[in-house]
């Protein structure tokens, strides 16, 4: 609420300062009364400079998707060994991992595409017996995991076979990617803008208006990172795998002017 402070002087007269306060208060109340309720969701109308009514705006969102064939793969392999002593467990694990890394290098896997992602040594305990005797250490387990990037996806089966034949205990966390997804992302963006224009056109026609020019456009968020889409099967060594496709999504927010029909 707007308030005013009226000061009285002799014979009930107002000061000039008080008259100014009253005038400002009346002006403020008049502006509030003329504003009416404020609305603004997908449809908004503003007053342009000079008092003219600006064209109404229509705000919409658009989604776009694009898919492409992956050209690289990532997976993780490991060497796991158990022995009575910690030193023996580590030695056995190294006896698996060192020849594995050497074989991968000889096969053309660059050093930058091999990274140790886990290295652990844990004691192994006996089970607690019925007499309540606490478990004792009966040995140790050493584990080393190696993350690999295969930049030629057609060699995936060959590299997996090589790892297993060299002594790796298994593989996991297999995924397919695109080395360069920029073009795919741009396609998703274009489709998102087209989707926004299509939605705005339908809404404008349904409201009995004409769609005017684009007045604002922004990309919402970073979009969806490449996602694997398992569609077609292949063979990875002796195991069937689905290379499929990679999907990228984009989201845009757009505002258009609405014109009279």
C-alpha beads as a LAMMPS data file, in Angstrom:
LAMMPS data file: protein, C-alpha beads

261 atoms
260 bonds

1 atom types
1 bond types

-500.0 500.0 xlo xhi
-500.0 500.0 ylo yhi
-500.0 500.0 zlo zhi

Masses

1 110.0

Atoms # bond

1 1 1 0.000 0.000 0.000
2 1 1 1.207 3.555 -0.772
3 1 1 1.034 5.881 2.224
4 1 1 1.359 9.630 2.670
5 1 1 2.190 11.816 5.621
6 1 1 0.036 14.996 5.771
7 1 1 1.348 17.782 8.027
8 1 1 -1.153 20.458 9.309
9 1 1 -0.211 24.072 10.046
10 1 1 -2.163 27.065 11.332
11 1 1 -5.870 27.291 10.372
12 1 1 -5.901 23.712 8.956
13 1 1 -3.754 24.493 5.881
14 1 1 -1.467 21.934 4.262
15 1 1 2.211 22.516 3.579
16 1 1 3.433 22.433 -0.005
17 1 1 5.446 19.293 0.836
18 1 1 2.299 17.535 2.027
19 1 1 0.443 18.497 -1.145
20 1 1 3.273 16.952 -3.165
21 1 1 3.047 13.718 -1.155
22 1 1 -0.709 13.519 -1.755
23 1 1 -0.272 14.049 -5.486
24 1 1 2.361 11.306 -5.727
25 1 1 0.194 8.918 -3.729
26 1 1 -2.798 9.565 -5.979
27 1 1 -0.668 9.022 -9.062
28 1 1 0.670 5.723 -7.679
29 1 1 -2.815 4.461 -6.815
30 1 1 -4.029 5.355 -10.278
31 1 1 -1.206 3.391 -11.911
32 1 1 -1.904 0.343 -9.761
33 1 1 -5.619 0.495 -10.488
34 1 1 -5.035 0.698 -14.227
35 1 1 -2.518 -2.171 -14.327
36 1 1 -5.075 -4.935 -13.812
37 1 1 -4.087 -8.555 -13.221
38 1 1 -0.688 -9.652 -14.579
39 1 1 -0.544 -12.708 -16.804
40 1 1 2.318 -14.280 -18.755
41 1 1 2.855 -17.917 -19.610
42 1 1 2.848 -18.938 -23.262
43 1 1 0.993 -15.771 -24.325
44 1 1 2.008 -12.214 -23.351
45 1 1 1.426 -8.655 -24.518
46 1 1 3.575 -5.650 -23.681
47 1 1 3.435 -1.889 -24.091
48 1 1 6.011 -0.508 -26.491
49 1 1 7.801 2.831 -25.880
50 1 1 5.452 5.742 -26.551
51 1 1 2.402 3.934 -25.248
52 1 1 1.729 1.770 -28.326
53 1 1 0.675 -1.822 -27.762
54 1 1 3.438 -4.229 -28.828
55 1 1 2.505 -7.423 -30.704
56 1 1 1.557 -10.334 -28.482
57 1 1 4.167 -13.043 -28.012
58 1 1 3.874 -16.806 -28.144
59 1 1 6.518 -18.900 -26.340
60 1 1 7.074 -22.562 -27.194
61 1 1 9.698 -25.266 -26.756
62 1 1 11.102 -27.699 -29.294
63 1 1 12.851 -31.073 -29.135
64 1 1 15.177 -32.559 -31.712
65 1 1 16.927 -35.917 -31.977
66 1 1 19.595 -37.320 -34.270
67 1 1 21.209 -40.743 -34.475
68 1 1 24.509 -41.902 -35.899
69 1 1 26.629 -45.017 -36.094
70 1 1 29.283 -45.350 -33.362
71 1 1 32.884 -45.552 -34.516
72 1 1 34.658 -46.234 -31.216
73 1 1 34.168 -48.355 -28.106
74 1 1 35.263 -48.388 -24.486
75 1 1 35.444 -51.280 -22.052
76 1 1 37.219 -52.353 -18.898
77 1 1 39.236 -55.507 -18.321
78 1 1 40.931 -56.790 -15.181
79 1 1 43.552 -59.054 -13.696
80 1 1 42.634 -60.739 -10.401
81 1 1 44.875 -62.979 -8.301
82 1 1 44.708 -64.638 -4.871
83 1 1 47.581 -65.913 -2.753
84 1 1 48.488 -66.619 0.866
85 1 1 50.608 -63.479 1.145
86 1 1 50.094 -59.945 -0.106
87 1 1 53.354 -59.993 -2.027
88 1 1 52.470 -63.217 -3.803
89 1 1 49.025 -61.902 -4.780
90 1 1 50.530 -58.721 -6.224
91 1 1 53.187 -60.696 -8.099
92 1 1 50.550 -62.939 -9.684
93 1 1 48.422 -59.962 -10.637
94 1 1 51.429 -58.251 -12.240
95 1 1 52.196 -61.471 -14.074
96 1 1 48.828 -61.100 -15.804
97 1 1 48.626 -57.333 -16.290
98 1 1 52.126 -56.613 -17.596
99 1 1 51.940 -59.110 -20.509
100 1 1 48.403 -57.860 -21.220
101 1 1 49.531 -54.242 -21.551
102 1 1 52.482 -55.288 -23.707
103 1 1 50.204 -57.298 -26.012
104 1 1 47.770 -54.387 -26.338
105 1 1 50.583 -52.005 -27.248
106 1 1 51.876 -54.450 -29.846
107 1 1 48.340 -54.623 -31.275
108 1 1 48.407 -50.858 -31.828
109 1 1 46.541 -49.581 -28.756
110 1 1 48.143 -46.245 -27.843
111 1 1 49.262 -45.481 -24.303
112 1 1 46.685 -42.669 -24.086
113 1 1 43.939 -45.245 -24.686
114 1 1 44.929 -47.416 -21.710
115 1 1 44.346 -46.249 -18.147
116 1 1 44.472 -48.085 -14.832
117 1 1 41.060 -47.455 -13.296
118 1 1 41.394 -49.608 -10.177
119 1 1 44.234 -51.098 -8.156
120 1 1 43.410 -52.837 -4.887
121 1 1 44.737 -55.353 -2.371
122 1 1 42.310 -56.836 0.139
123 1 1 42.737 -59.482 2.850
124 1 1 40.702 -62.683 2.649
125 1 1 39.126 -63.876 5.904
126 1 1 38.019 -67.263 7.105
127 1 1 34.427 -67.796 8.155
128 1 1 33.562 -67.325 11.827
129 1 1 33.080 -70.711 13.491
130 1 1 30.360 -71.720 15.941
131 1 1 32.612 -71.075 18.940
132 1 1 32.713 -67.366 18.149
133 1 1 36.357 -67.313 17.164
134 1 1 36.866 -64.150 15.049
135 1 1 37.733 -64.635 11.379
136 1 1 41.409 -64.897 10.559
137 1 1 43.261 -63.647 7.504
138 1 1 43.824 -66.617 5.241
139 1 1 45.130 -64.842 2.162
140 1 1 45.020 -61.758 -0.057
141 1 1 43.368 -60.739 -3.313
142 1 1 44.982 -58.258 -5.704
143 1 1 42.932 -56.636 -8.458
144 1 1 44.002 -54.333 -11.282
145 1 1 41.475 -52.942 -13.766
146 1 1 42.418 -51.414 -17.096
147 1 1 40.102 -49.092 -19.058
148 1 1 40.556 -49.297 -22.828
149 1 1 39.455 -47.056 -25.692
150 1 1 39.139 -48.764 -29.075
151 1 1 39.146 -46.061 -31.750
152 1 1 38.426 -48.509 -34.563
153 1 1 35.192 -50.154 -33.464
154 1 1 35.617 -52.916 -36.055
155 1 1 38.610 -54.181 -34.046
156 1 1 36.623 -54.569 -30.832
157 1 1 36.248 -58.346 -31.085
158 1 1 39.932 -58.762 -31.903
159 1 1 41.045 -56.717 -28.893
160 1 1 38.652 -58.464 -26.502
161 1 1 39.894 -61.867 -27.658
162 1 1 43.477 -60.695 -27.223
163 1 1 42.825 -59.532 -23.659
164 1 1 41.152 -62.786 -22.639
165 1 1 43.772 -64.965 -24.321
166 1 1 46.567 -63.021 -22.619
167 1 1 45.138 -63.764 -19.176
168 1 1 42.534 -61.105 -18.366
169 1 1 39.867 -62.464 -16.026
170 1 1 36.939 -60.713 -17.708
171 1 1 35.534 -57.551 -19.282
172 1 1 32.742 -55.153 -18.304
173 1 1 31.377 -51.625 -18.739
174 1 1 31.284 -51.901 -22.536
175 1 1 29.961 -48.848 -24.371
176 1 1 29.926 -47.396 -27.890
177 1 1 30.571 -43.752 -28.811
178 1 1 31.227 -41.367 -31.671
179 1 1 34.633 -39.742 -31.891
180 1 1 33.104 -36.541 -33.316
181 1 1 29.450 -35.924 -32.494
182 1 1 29.401 -32.187 -33.361
183 1 1 27.637 -32.682 -36.706
184 1 1 25.100 -34.983 -35.084
185 1 1 24.434 -32.422 -32.346
186 1 1 23.896 -29.670 -34.929
187 1 1 21.336 -31.862 -36.698
188 1 1 19.493 -32.338 -33.406
189 1 1 19.515 -28.563 -32.862
190 1 1 18.060 -27.854 -36.301
191 1 1 15.323 -30.382 -35.700
192 1 1 14.565 -28.818 -32.323
193 1 1 14.095 -25.394 -33.950
194 1 1 11.890 -26.926 -36.655
195 1 1 9.813 -28.588 -33.948
196 1 1 9.377 -25.249 -32.140
197 1 1 8.269 -23.502 -35.359
198 1 1 5.809 -26.287 -36.103
199 1 1 4.291 -26.099 -32.608
200 1 1 4.049 -22.291 -32.730
201 1 1 2.321 -22.406 -36.127
202 1 1 -0.310 -24.845 -34.868
203 1 1 -0.978 -22.793 -31.726
204 1 1 -1.230 -19.501 -33.629
205 1 1 -3.701 -20.969 -36.115
206 1 1 -5.768 -22.503 -33.313
207 1 1 -5.965 -19.063 -31.672
208 1 1 -7.094 -17.410 -34.915
209 1 1 -3.839 -15.452 -35.251
210 1 1 -0.906 -15.327 -37.658
211 1 1 2.564 -16.369 -36.581
212 1 1 4.905 -13.393 -36.710
213 1 1 8.704 -13.236 -36.757
214 1 1 10.963 -14.960 -34.244
215 1 1 11.877 -12.558 -31.426
216 1 1 13.881 -14.811 -29.064
217 1 1 15.615 -18.192 -29.270
218 1 1 17.709 -20.053 -26.705
219 1 1 19.041 -23.547 -26.231
220 1 1 17.841 -25.181 -23.051
221 1 1 20.527 -26.967 -21.086
222 1 1 23.384 -28.884 -22.628
223 1 1 21.193 -31.425 -24.366
224 1 1 21.371 -35.136 -23.922
225 1 1 24.844 -36.665 -24.201
226 1 1 25.269 -39.431 -26.751
227 1 1 23.176 -42.440 -25.750
228 1 1 23.623 -45.972 -27.105
229 1 1 20.642 -47.437 -28.951
230 1 1 20.923 -51.200 -29.228
231 1 1 19.470 -52.092 -32.597
232 1 1 21.595 -54.492 -34.591
233 1 1 23.647 -57.432 -33.365
234 1 1 27.281 -58.165 -34.148
235 1 1 29.868 -60.551 -32.768
236 1 1 32.557 -59.628 -30.276
237 1 1 34.887 -62.559 -30.361
238 1 1 32.618 -65.452 -29.444
239 1 1 29.964 -63.266 -27.781
240 1 1 27.059 -61.482 -29.512
241 1 1 26.913 -57.715 -28.895
242 1 1 24.699 -54.908 -30.157
243 1 1 26.610 -51.978 -31.600
244 1 1 23.426 -50.139 -32.490
245 1 1 23.409 -46.363 -32.868
246 1 1 24.220 -43.260 -30.843
247 1 1 21.425 -40.739 -30.168
248 1 1 21.828 -37.046 -29.285
249 1 1 18.959 -34.789 -28.175
250 1 1 18.599 -30.986 -28.193
251 1 1 16.054 -28.644 -26.563
252 1 1 15.244 -25.033 -27.509
253 1 1 12.959 -22.277 -26.207
254 1 1 11.521 -19.880 -28.808
255 1 1 9.289 -16.786 -28.748
256 1 1 7.359 -15.475 -31.757
257 1 1 5.265 -12.380 -32.380
258 1 1 1.533 -13.005 -32.825
259 1 1 -0.166 -10.935 -35.515
260 1 1 -3.790 -10.270 -36.341
261 1 1 -5.236 -12.506 -39.081

Bonds

1 1 1 2
2 1 2 3
3 1 3 4
4 1 4 5
5 1 5 6
6 1 6 7
7 1 7 8
8 1 8 9
9 1 9 10
10 1 10 11
11 1 11 12
12 1 12 13
13 1 13 14
14 1 14 15
15 1 15 16
16 1 16 17
17 1 17 18
18 1 18 19
19 1 19 20
20 1 20 21
21 1 21 22
22 1 22 23
23 1 23 24
24 1 24 25
25 1 25 26
26 1 26 27
27 1 27 28
28 1 28 29
29 1 29 30
30 1 30 31
31 1 31 32
32 1 32 33
33 1 33 34
34 1 34 35
35 1 35 36
36 1 36 37
37 1 37 38
38 1 38 39
39 1 39 40
40 1 40 41
41 1 41 42
42 1 42 43
43 1 43 44
44 1 44 45
45 1 45 46
46 1 46 47
47 1 47 48
48 1 48 49
49 1 49 50
50 1 50 51
51 1 51 52
52 1 52 53
53 1 53 54
54 1 54 55
55 1 55 56
56 1 56 57
57 1 57 58
58 1 58 59
59 1 59 60
60 1 60 61
61 1 61 62
62 1 62 63
63 1 63 64
64 1 64 65
65 1 65 66
66 1 66 67
67 1 67 68
68 1 68 69
69 1 69 70
70 1 70 71
71 1 71 72
72 1 72 73
73 1 73 74
74 1 74 75
75 1 75 76
76 1 76 77
77 1 77 78
78 1 78 79
79 1 79 80
80 1 80 81
81 1 81 82
82 1 82 83
83 1 83 84
84 1 84 85
85 1 85 86
86 1 86 87
87 1 87 88
88 1 88 89
89 1 89 90
90 1 90 91
91 1 91 92
92 1 92 93
93 1 93 94
94 1 94 95
95 1 95 96
96 1 96 97
97 1 97 98
98 1 98 99
99 1 99 100
100 1 100 101
101 1 101 102
102 1 102 103
103 1 103 104
104 1 104 105
105 1 105 106
106 1 106 107
107 1 107 108
108 1 108 109
109 1 109 110
110 1 110 111
111 1 111 112
112 1 112 113
113 1 113 114
114 1 114 115
115 1 115 116
116 1 116 117
117 1 117 118
118 1 118 119
119 1 119 120
120 1 120 121
121 1 121 122
122 1 122 123
123 1 123 124
124 1 124 125
125 1 125 126
126 1 126 127
127 1 127 128
128 1 128 129
129 1 129 130
130 1 130 131
131 1 131 132
132 1 132 133
133 1 133 134
134 1 134 135
135 1 135 136
136 1 136 137
137 1 137 138
138 1 138 139
139 1 139 140
140 1 140 141
141 1 141 142
142 1 142 143
143 1 143 144
144 1 144 145
145 1 145 146
146 1 146 147
147 1 147 148
148 1 148 149
149 1 149 150
150 1 150 151
151 1 151 152
152 1 152 153
153 1 153 154
154 1 154 155
155 1 155 156
156 1 156 157
157 1 157 158
158 1 158 159
159 1 159 160
160 1 160 161
161 1 161 162
162 1 162 163
163 1 163 164
164 1 164 165
165 1 165 166
166 1 166 167
167 1 167 168
168 1 168 169
169 1 169 170
170 1 170 171
171 1 171 172
172 1 172 173
173 1 173 174
174 1 174 175
175 1 175 176
176 1 176 177
177 1 177 178
178 1 178 179
179 1 179 180
180 1 180 181
181 1 181 182
182 1 182 183
183 1 183 184
184 1 184 185
185 1 185 186
186 1 186 187
187 1 187 188
188 1 188 189
189 1 189 190
190 1 190 191
191 1 191 192
192 1 192 193
193 1 193 194
194 1 194 195
195 1 195 196
196 1 196 197
197 1 197 198
198 1 198 199
199 1 199 200
200 1 200 201
201 1 201 202
202 1 202 203
203 1 203 204
204 1 204 205
205 1 205 206
206 1 206 207
207 1 207 208
208 1 208 209
209 1 209 210
210 1 210 211
211 1 211 212
212 1 212 213
213 1 213 214
214 1 214 215
215 1 215 216
216 1 216 217
217 1 217 218
218 1 218 219
219 1 219 220
220 1 220 221
221 1 221 222
222 1 222 223
223 1 223 224
224 1 224 225
225 1 225 226
226 1 226 227
227 1 227 228
228 1 228 229
229 1 229 230
230 1 230 231
231 1 231 232
232 1 232 233
233 1 233 234
234 1 234 235
235 1 235 236
236 1 236 237
237 1 237 238
238 1 238 239
239 1 239 240
240 1 240 241
241 1 241 242
242 1 242 243
243 1 243 244
244 1 244 245
245 1 245 246
246 1 246 247
247 1 247 248
248 1 248 249
249 1 249 250
250 1 250 251
251 1 251 252
252 1 252 253
253 1 253 254
254 1 254 255
255 1 255 256
256 1 256 257
257 1 257 258
258 1 258 259
259 1 259 260
260 1 260 261
